[in-house]
Amino acid sequence: MKKTSYILLLVLAASCASQRTGRHYQQRNATAEVTPVVQPVPTPVVVEEPVAVAEEPVRSARPLVSQVRRAAAGTWQAAKQRALDSLCQSPIFETTQLGLYVYDLTDGEPLYAVNAAWRMRPASCQKLVTAITALQFLKGDYQLKTDFRITGNIVGHTLQGDLRVVGGMDPLVTRDELRQVAANLKQQTGIDNIAGQIVYDTSMREDTPLGWGWCWDDDFGPLSALMVDGKDCFEQEWLKALADAGIKAPSPNPSPEEEGNKLQKGSLNARGKAQGRGRTQVDAGRSVCIIHHSIDELLWPMMKDSNNIFAECLFYQTAATTGTKDAGHKQAAQRTEELMKRIGLDPARYRVADGSGLSLYNYVSAEMLVAMLGYAWRTDAIREHLLPALPIAGVDGTLQKRMVGTEAESNVRAKTGTVMGISSLAGYLTTANGHVLAFCIINQGVDSSAMGRTFQDKVCLELCR
């Protein structure tokens, strides 16, 4: 019996092996006949017992709804709210964030708001904060100045002293203006040789080449208190201007012996600070020429063309009003915080890192920017300088090609903002019934700036209709 059982087992094993060999042969033949380009994905194992799996969030489950009290039925405000409600159901908000706030300056009450208090990056709408703060503390008649001063006496045709250039962080200084200053210097003083040094006093601004929080690959800067055509090339351009005027300047790279004598005399370094033990007071000298430009000359390219360097220059002009030498972003932010408190905002909820909006550290909200715009509108001394500098839809600046041929053309005056992942728009418009609105739209996390611009244009168009 045992022997019989053993024989049966052997027969069964041989049968199973034969079946496996047959199947393997069939599979090999099938593979040989049709070779897949991509290896087939194994069939998933079916588990009969239920397994707990984290649920996929339903992104469109909570539609964006205005946090502003609904207007009475039949009013124009209610019609605008319904129109904006519809726009805010766009599929783009399944994966991106929106900060939107519309305030009726005529009635003095909010019209529409979605995530208005959310902290978001403003991109170049930060320039609104810079401009309004500067106009508050510098005033509209402020002049940017680059001062040329001389020390010592003039013996014959030689200046027995230093030529000191005091930087005012004016990016509007041109090569032609430097040549004119050099020519005037020779005409007024008669000098054709400088025995001392040329001192470049850049102590108006902190000694850092870039803004706080700028990316390493940002193609802007370096920043300096002495600039020509918005670039850090003042020294070489000034030396060319002196040479063209026939004035012999000292070598920009003195010998070790000359440098030693310079230090013993307590001369000035490139930042205009006293060195050596010879003296503690810096001889400011007497002014012989000043290049100056108005704040409006700076505001127009800064706002219309969104010039980042110009915005940084105005930012540091404001910082300098604190009276701090080598002033930096902290001093400029201090001024903005003072203005926030005056408006009724809590500065602790926001962060001001630079003047242009390039910094990764700027954080504002749609509500905060609209509050700034509202204050500027109500303050004549600010409005008369800010409003003309803003881009106009379909007309000029960064809005020249936007909203063309619509009710928003020539109506919307607003600052645009664009950095990677951020698109923003903030400013003013007038409704069909004459109400003036201040608005801010920040689209964050967008795949392209065009995505944000399209939504912003639709909002403006609905409000202008």
NORMO-V162586 format. One line per field, one symbol per residue. phi: phi as a letter, one per 40 degrees, with the letter a starting at -180 (. if undefined). psi: psi as a letter, one per 30 degrees, with the letter a starting at -180 (. if undefined). burial: 1 if it has 16 or more other C-alpha atoms within 10 Angstrom, else 0. A space follows every 10 residues. Layout:
# NORMO-V162586
phi->???
psi->???
burial->???
This chain:
# NORMO-V162586
phi->.ccccccccc cccccccccc cccccccccc cccbcccbcc cdccccbccc bcbccccccc cbccbcccdc ccdgcccccc ccccdccccd dcccbbbbbb abbccccgac baabfcccca ccfccccccc ccccccbcgc ccbcbbbbbb bgbbbgbbcc abbbbccbfb cccbcccccc ccccccccbg cbabccbcbb cbccbdcbcb ccgcccbccb gccacbbbfg bcbcdccccc cccccgbcbc ccbccdcccc cccccgcbcc bgbcbgbcab bcccgbcbab cbbccccccc ccccbfcccc ccccdccccc ccgccfcbcc cccdcccccd ccchccdccb bbbacbgccc ccbbaccccc ccccccccbd ccdcbcdccc cbdgbagcbd bbgcgbcccg bcbaccaabd gbbaaaibab cccgccbbaa bbbbgccacc cccccccccc ccccc
psi->eeeeeeeeee eeeeeeeeee eeeeeeeeee eeejjkekkk kkkkkkjekk kjkkkkkjfg ejlkkkgkkk lkkflfeeee eeeeeeefgk ffgfgllkjk kkkjfefhlk ekkjhffkkl kfbffffeee eeeefefflf gkkkkjkklk laljjcgkji aljkjjkghj ffkleeeeee eeeeeeeefg kgkjfbljkj jggellikfl lkgklfgkhl alklfjlkhg ligeeeeeee eeeffgkkll kfilleeeee eeeefhakaf ggkkllgelf kkjfakkfkk kkkleeeeee feeefhjeee eeeeefeeef ffgkkhkafe eeeeeeeeee eefgljfffl kjeaffgfkf fkkaleeeee eeeeeeefje feefeeeffk kkkgelafge gkgkglffkg ekjlklkjlj fkklkkbllk lfggkkkklk kjjkgkelfe eeeeeeeeee eeff.
burial->0000000000 0000000000 0000000000 0000000000 0000000000 0000000000 0001110000 1000001011 1001101100 0110001111 1111100001 1111111111 1111111111 1111111101 0111111111 1001000111 1111111111 1111100110 1110110001 1111111111 1111110001 1101000001 0011111101 1101101111 1110101110 0000000000 0110011110 1111100000 0000000010 1110110111 1111111111 1111111111 1000011110 1111111011 0000101001 1111111111 1111111111 1111111000 0110111011 1111111111 0110011111 1111111110 1111111111 1000011111 1111110010 0110111111 11110
